[in-house]
């Protein structure tokens, strides 16, 4: 079962955050195992470059889902099934006080680098 962590408004000690991260990573590892069994090993996509691509001086914006994902996660695992969609998994957090959340996104193959 995928779940999100508690929020961190009342405290963000390292032991609390690390415990929440371990639980979510275990959940995503289980789901990743299912996806890997179906479509093979994922590739890891670094999302930080998408933040730079969204600068106002750039001619084109960042496509979805990376436009949203790069604001809440640093990277994601992406599978490349034979269909055009690409499922991706990550753990995200919108702000230090907000919960950690498992994220599943599906985007067009053209929205991610090869």
C-alpha positions as a Markdown table, in Angstrom:
| # | Residue | x | y | z |
|---|---|---|---|---|
| 1 | Unk | 0.0 | 0.0 | 0.0 |
| 2 | Unk | 1.4 | 3.4 | -0.9 |
| 3 | Unk | 1.1 | 6.1 | 1.7 |
| 4 | Unk | 2.5 | 9.5 | 2.4 |
| 5 | Unk | 4.3 | 10.4 | 5.6 |
| 6 | Unk | 3.1 | 12.7 | 8.3 |
| 7 | Unk | 3.7 | 16.4 | 7.8 |
| 8 | Unk | 6.7 | 17.9 | 9.6 |
| 9 | Unk | 5.2 | 21.1 | 11.0 |
| 10 | Unk | 5.7 | 20.0 | 14.6 |
| 11 | Unk | 9.2 | 18.8 | 14.1 |
| 12 | Unk | 11.7 | 17.8 | 11.5 |
| 13 | Unk | 14.4 | 15.9 | 13.4 |
| 14 | Unk | 16.7 | 13.7 | 11.3 |
| 15 | Unk | 15.4 | 10.5 | 12.9 |
| 16 | Unk | 11.7 | 11.4 | 12.0 |
| 17 | Unk | 12.5 | 12.3 | 8.4 |
| 18 | Unk | 14.8 | 9.3 | 7.9 |
| 19 | Unk | 12.2 | 6.9 | 9.2 |
| 20 | Unk | 9.6 | 8.3 | 6.9 |
| 21 | Unk | 11.9 | 8.2 | 3.9 |
| 22 | Unk | 12.8 | 4.5 | 4.6 |
| 23 | Unk | 9.1 | 3.5 | 4.7 |
| 24 | Unk | 8.3 | 5.3 | 1.5 |
| 25 | Unk | 11.4 | 3.9 | -0.2 |
| 26 | Unk | 10.3 | 0.4 | 0.8 |
| 27 | Unk | 6.8 | 1.0 | -0.7 |
| 28 | Unk | 8.3 | 2.4 | -4.0 |
| 29 | Unk | 10.8 | -0.5 | -4.2 |
| 30 | Unk | 8.0 | -3.0 | -4.1 |
| 31 | Unk | 6.1 | -1.2 | -6.8 |
| 32 | Unk | 9.3 | -0.7 | -8.8 |
| 33 | Unk | 9.8 | -4.5 | -8.6 |
| 34 | Unk | 6.5 | -5.1 | -10.3 |
| 35 | Unk | 7.1 | -2.5 | -13.0 |
| 36 | Unk | 10.6 | -3.9 | -13.6 |
| 37 | Unk | 9.2 | -7.4 | -13.9 |
| 38 | Unk | 6.9 | -6.2 | -16.7 |
| 39 | Unk | 9.1 | -3.7 | -18.6 |
| 40 | Unk | 12.7 | -4.3 | -17.5 |
| 41 | Unk | 15.1 | -2.1 | -15.5 |
| 42 | Unk | 14.3 | 1.6 | -15.2 |
| 43 | Unk | 16.6 | 4.4 | -16.0 |
| 44 | Unk | 17.2 | 7.2 | -13.5 |
| 45 | Unk | 16.3 | 10.7 | -14.7 |
| 46 | Unk | 17.8 | 13.7 | -13.0 |
| 47 | Unk | 15.1 | 16.4 | -12.7 |
| 48 | Unk | 17.3 | 19.3 | -11.7 |
| 49 | Unk | 18.1 | 20.4 | -15.2 |
| 50 | Unk | 14.4 | 20.9 | -15.9 |
| 51 | Unk | 14.4 | 23.7 | -13.3 |
| 52 | Unk | 17.0 | 25.6 | -15.4 |
| 53 | Unk | 14.9 | 25.0 | -18.5 |
| 54 | Unk | 11.9 | 26.8 | -17.0 |
| 55 | Unk | 13.7 | 30.1 | -16.7 |
| 56 | Unk | 11.8 | 33.0 | -18.2 |
| 57 | Unk | 14.6 | 33.7 | -20.7 |
| 58 | Unk | 14.1 | 30.3 | -22.3 |
| 59 | Unk | 12.1 | 30.1 | -25.5 |
| 60 | Unk | 10.0 | 27.0 | -24.6 |
| 61 | Unk | 8.7 | 25.8 | -21.3 |
| 62 | Unk | 9.2 | 22.5 | -19.6 |
| 63 | Unk | 6.8 | 19.7 | -20.6 |
| 64 | Unk | 4.6 | 17.9 | -18.1 |
| 65 | Unk | 5.1 | 15.8 | -16.1 |
| 66 | Unk | 8.7 | 17.0 | -15.5 |
| 67 | Unk | 7.5 | 20.6 | -15.0 |
| 68 | Unk | 5.7 | 19.6 | -11.9 |
| 69 | Unk | 8.0 | 16.8 | -10.8 |
| 70 | Unk | 11.1 | 18.9 | -10.8 |
| 71 | Unk | 9.5 | 21.2 | -8.2 |
| 72 | Unk | 9.0 | 18.4 | -5.7 |
| 73 | Unk | 11.7 | 15.7 | -6.5 |
| 74 | Unk | 15.3 | 15.6 | -7.6 |
| 75 | Unk | 15.1 | 12.5 | -9.7 |
| 76 | Unk | 12.8 | 9.6 | -10.7 |
| 77 | Unk | 13.0 | 6.1 | -12.0 |
| 78 | Unk | 11.5 | 5.8 | -15.6 |
| 79 | Unk | 10.5 | 2.7 | -17.4 |
| 80 | Unk | 10.3 | 2.5 | -21.2 |
| 81 | Unk | 7.5 | 0.1 | -22.2 |
| 82 | Unk | 6.9 | -0.5 | -25.9 |
| 83 | Unk | 3.9 | 1.9 | -25.7 |
| 84 | Unk | 4.3 | 5.6 | -26.0 |
| 85 | Unk | 3.7 | 6.4 | -22.3 |
| 86 | Unk | 6.5 | 6.2 | -19.8 |
| 87 | Unk | 5.7 | 5.5 | -16.2 |
| 88 | Unk | 7.9 | 7.1 | -13.6 |
| 89 | Unk | 8.3 | 6.8 | -9.8 |
| 90 | Unk | 9.7 | 9.3 | -7.3 |
| 91 | Unk | 9.3 | 10.5 | -3.7 |
| 92 | Unk | 8.4 | 14.1 | -3.6 |
| 93 | Unk | 7.9 | 16.9 | -1.0 |
| 94 | Unk | 6.5 | 20.3 | -1.9 |
| 95 | Unk | 8.0 | 22.0 | 1.2 |
| 96 | Unk | 10.1 | 21.0 | 4.2 |
| 97 | Unk | 7.0 | 21.1 | 6.4 |
| 98 | Unk | 4.8 | 19.1 | 4.1 |
| 99 | Unk | 4.6 | 15.2 | 4.0 |
| 100 | Unk | 6.8 | 13.1 | 1.8 |
| 101 | Unk | 4.7 | 11.5 | -0.9 |
| 102 | Unk | 5.1 | 8.7 | -3.4 |
| 103 | Unk | 4.6 | 10.0 | -6.9 |
| 104 | Unk | 3.6 | 8.0 | -10.0 |
| 105 | Unk | 3.6 | 9.9 | -13.3 |
| 106 | Unk | 3.0 | 8.8 | -16.8 |
| 107 | Unk | 4.1 | 11.1 | -19.7 |
| 108 | Unk | 4.7 | 10.9 | -23.4 |
| 109 | Unk | 8.1 | 9.6 | -24.5 |
| 110 | Unk | 8.9 | 13.0 | -26.0 |
| 111 | Unk | 8.7 | 14.7 | -22.6 |
| 112 | Unk | 11.8 | 13.0 | -21.2 |
| 113 | Unk | 15.4 | 12.8 | -22.5 |
| 114 | Unk | 16.5 | 9.6 | -24.1 |
